[in-house]
């Protein structure tokens, strides 16, 4: 479903990603982990076509998006939903209006009745039914995150990208969000890419894990393979130790 092939990304003379190869199968939950600033979020932005690599190919559902026009890119982006780190809800819009936002921009395709039913069903899927008239300020951080997930699902994407979905949440809510990512994958069949540095979350939800360090993928495999990986950088990151090859 997603392939990064020989991807390099240089911004203002700084190499952000170096010869990254990453392959994500349909229906997988793949997690990208690593230190802050290692290139995780840049990888998501490449998948969305928000930035273009300096070299290499970014293939989404069989289509190389690197040299696509913005118009063609928008067609590909309709296959994707994005859940932002801090939900990124529109403060002045209600929960209903936030979830319906992408649908209302295409009024010719969706009737008011279809929009209403879509909002209801997606909020139900994330356990937020009945919150339609509320504003984001009236919701907790975890509730806002779940509304953001409903909004990402509103256009029935094939792919959902999550940027630090448990950031800023308490351990209980983090577990709820993790379980929800798995349930949404199972219910809607979406391919999920999760950027996170939360080891417990990554190990709990992933089919595949890729670790990025200094812009390169240093390990890729199942949670069991990553836990047993011989690279000392990987082991230091997993353990959280301050002693090892990672330079802070």
ZISULJO-V162183 format. One record per residue. N is the residue number from 1. RES is the residue in three letters. PSI is psi in radians with two decimals (999 if undefined). NEAR is the number of other C-alpha atoms within 10 Angstrom. Layout:
BEGIN
N | RES | PSI | NEAR
N | RES | PSI | NEAR
END
This chain:
BEGIN
1 | UNK | -0.68 | 16
2 | UNK | 2.34 | 20
3 | UNK | 2.24 | 21
4 | UNK | 2.12 | 22
5 | UNK | 1.95 | 16
6 | UNK | 0.76 | 16
7 | UNK | 2.22 | 22
8 | UNK | 2.49 | 21
9 | UNK | 2.07 | 23
10 | UNK | 2.24 | 14
11 | UNK | 2.15 | 10
12 | UNK | 0.72 | 6
13 | UNK | -0.05 | 7
14 | UNK | 2.27 | 8
15 | UNK | 1.93 | 14
16 | UNK | -0.78 | 20
17 | UNK | 2.50 | 25
18 | UNK | 1.86 | 20
19 | UNK | 0.91 | 16
20 | UNK | 2.25 | 20
21 | UNK | 2.12 | 18
22 | UNK | 2.26 | 17
23 | UNK | 2.17 | 15
24 | UNK | 2.12 | 19
25 | UNK | 2.71 | 15
26 | UNK | 2.35 | 15
27 | UNK | -0.07 | 17
28 | UNK | 2.71 | 21
29 | UNK | 1.89 | 23
30 | UNK | 2.28 | 25
31 | UNK | 2.43 | 28
32 | UNK | 2.05 | 26
33 | UNK | 2.86 | 26
34 | UNK | 3.03 | 24
35 | UNK | 2.79 | 16
36 | UNK | 2.35 | 11
37 | UNK | 0.16 | 13
38 | UNK | -0.22 | 19
39 | UNK | 0.15 | 24
40 | UNK | -0.93 | 27
41 | UNK | -0.59 | 19
42 | UNK | -0.60 | 19
43 | UNK | -0.74 | 25
44 | UNK | -0.74 | 20
45 | UNK | -0.61 | 14
46 | UNK | -0.72 | 19
47 | UNK | -0.58 | 23
48 | UNK | -0.16 | 23
49 | UNK | 0.33 | 21
50 | UNK | -0.46 | 12
51 | UNK | 2.81 | 14
52 | UNK | 2.49 | 22
53 | UNK | 2.71 | 22
54 | UNK | -0.68 | 15
55 | UNK | 2.77 | 15
56 | UNK | 3.13 | 18
57 | UNK | 2.47 | 22
58 | UNK | 1.93 | 26
59 | UNK | 2.13 | 17
60 | UNK | 2.04 | 21
61 | UNK | 0.78 | 15
62 | UNK | -0.04 | 10
63 | UNK | 2.17 | 14
64 | UNK | 2.03 | 16
65 | UNK | -0.03 | 22
66 | UNK | -0.74 | 19
67 | UNK | 0.30 | 13
68 | UNK | 2.61 | 14
69 | UNK | 2.83 | 9
70 | UNK | -0.62 | 12
71 | UNK | -0.80 | 9
72 | UNK | -0.63 | 11
73 | UNK | -0.70 | 17
74 | UNK | -0.60 | 14
75 | UNK | -0.72 | 10
76 | UNK | -0.69 | 17
77 | UNK | -0.43 | 20
78 | UNK | -0.29 | 15
79 | UNK | -0.09 | 17
80 | UNK | 2.51 | 23
81 | UNK | 2.62 | 25
82 | UNK | 2.27 | 22
83 | UNK | 2.01 | 24
84 | UNK | 2.84 | 17
85 | UNK | -0.79 | 17
86 | UNK | 0.68 | 18
87 | UNK | -0.74 | 23
88 | UNK | 0.72 | 14
89 | UNK | 2.69 | 22
90 | UNK | 2.02 | 13
91 | UNK | -0.59 | 11
92 | UNK | -0.05 | 11
93 | UNK | 2.58 | 15
94 | UNK | 2.98 | 19
95 | UNK | -0.80 | 29
96 | UNK | -0.84 | 21
97 | UNK | -0.58 | 20
98 | UNK | -0.83 | 24
99 | UNK | -0.60 | 29
100 | UNK | -0.08 | 21
101 | UNK | -0.88 | 18
102 | UNK | -0.55 | 16
103 | UNK | -0.71 | 23
104 | UNK | -0.32 | 16
105 | UNK | -0.16 | 10
106 | UNK | 0.96 | 10
107 | UNK | -0.51 | 11
108 | UNK | -0.40 | 8
109 | UNK | -0.44 | 10
110 | UNK | 2.19 | 14
111 | UNK | 2.81 | 13
112 | UNK | -0.65 | 12
113 | UNK | -0.71 | 8
114 | UNK | -0.73 | 12
115 | UNK | -0.80 | 22
116 | UNK | -0.75 | 15
117 | UNK | -0.66 | 12
118 | UNK | -0.80 | 22
119 | UNK | -0.79 | 25
120 | UNK | -0.82 | 21
121 | UNK | -0.65 | 16
122 | UNK | -0.64 | 23
123 | UNK | -0.66 | 26
124 | UNK | -0.66 | 14
125 | UNK | -0.50 | 19
126 | UNK | 0.19 | 20
127 | UNK | 0.51 | 15
128 | UNK | 0.39 | 18
129 | UNK | 2.52 | 14
130 | UNK | -0.06 | 12
131 | UNK | 0.11 | 19
132 | UNK | -0.73 | 17
133 | UNK | -0.09 | 11
134 | UNK | 2.69 | 14
135 | UNK | 2.72 | 19
136 | UNK | -0.61 | 22
137 | UNK | -0.33 | 12
138 | UNK | 0.04 | 12
139 | UNK | 2.63 | 14
140 | UNK | 2.96 | 11
141 | UNK | -0.72 | 19
142 | UNK | -0.65 | 22
143 | UNK | -0.72 | 19
144 | UNK | -0.70 | 21
145 | UNK | -0.71 | 26
146 | UNK | -0.63 | 25
147 | UNK | -0.68 | 30
148 | UNK | -0.61 | 27
149 | UNK | -0.71 | 29
150 | UNK | -0.73 | 29
151 | UNK | -0.71 | 29
152 | UNK | -0.49 | 23
153 | UNK | -0.14 | 26
154 | UNK | -0.61 | 22
155 | UNK | 0.31 | 20
156 | UNK | 1.02 | 18
157 | UNK | 2.79 | 18
158 | UNK | -0.42 | 21
159 | UNK | 2.38 | 27
160 | UNK | 2.23 | 23
161 | UNK | 2.27 | 26
162 | UNK | 2.15 | 24
163 | UNK | 1.86 | 20
164 | UNK | 1.07 | 21
165 | UNK | -0.37 | 27
166 | UNK | 0.15 | 25
167 | UNK | 2.29 | 16
168 | UNK | 0.09 | 13
169 | UNK | 2.66 | 16
170 | UNK | 2.89 | 11
171 | UNK | -0.64 | 11
172 | UNK | -0.84 | 10
173 | UNK | -0.60 | 16
174 | UNK | -0.74 | 19
175 | UNK | -0.69 | 17
176 | UNK | -0.78 | 13
177 | UNK | -0.74 | 22
178 | UNK | -0.85 | 19
179 | UNK | -0.62 | 14
180 | UNK | -0.68 | 18
181 | UNK | -0.74 | 22
182 | UNK | -0.76 | 18
183 | UNK | -0.69 | 14
184 | UNK | -0.65 | 19
185 | UNK | -0.80 | 18
186 | UNK | -0.69 | 13
187 | UNK | -0.74 | 9
188 | UNK | -0.12 | 14
189 | UNK | 0.41 | 17
190 | UNK | 2.60 | 25
191 | UNK | 2.25 | 23
192 | UNK | 2.32 | 28
193 | UNK | 2.11 | 24
194 | UNK | 2.14 | 26
195 | UNK | 2.22 | 25
196 | UNK | 2.70 | 24
197 | UNK | 0.18 | 21
198 | UNK | 1.79 | 16
199 | UNK | -0.77 | 14
200 | UNK | -0.76 | 13
201 | UNK | -0.81 | 20
202 | UNK | -0.80 | 22
203 | UNK | -0.50 | 18
204 | UNK | -0.67 | 13
205 | UNK | -0.24 | 21
206 | UNK | 2.48 | 21
207 | UNK | -0.60 | 19
208 | UNK | 2.53 | 23
209 | UNK | 2.36 | 25
210 | UNK | 2.31 | 24
211 | UNK | 2.23 | 23
212 | UNK | 2.32 | 24
213 | UNK | 2.19 | 23
214 | UNK | 0.65 | 17
215 | UNK | -0.02 | 22
216 | UNK | 2.61 | 19
217 | UNK | 1.97 | 21
218 | UNK | -0.25 | 16
219 | UNK | 2.54 | 17
220 | UNK | 2.25 | 20
221 | UNK | -2.99 | 16
222 | UNK | 2.87 | 16
223 | UNK | -0.70 | 19
224 | UNK | -0.72 | 12
225 | UNK | -0.66 | 13
226 | UNK | -0.72 | 20
227 | UNK | -0.55 | 14
228 | UNK | 0.17 | 11
229 | UNK | 2.40 | 16
230 | UNK | -0.27 | 11
231 | UNK | 2.17 | 12
232 | UNK | -0.48 | 12
233 | UNK | -0.78 | 17
234 | UNK | -0.79 | 22
235 | UNK | -0.65 | 16
236 | UNK | -0.71 | 15
237 | UNK | -0.76 | 20
238 | UNK | -0.74 | 18
239 | UNK | -0.41 | 10
240 | UNK | 0.28 | 11
241 | UNK | 2.56 | 10
242 | UNK | -0.11 | 11
243 | UNK | 2.17 | 8
244 | UNK | -2.94 | 12
245 | UNK | -0.31 | 12
246 | UNK | 2.24 | 15
247 | UNK | 2.08 | 8
248 | UNK | 999 | 5
END
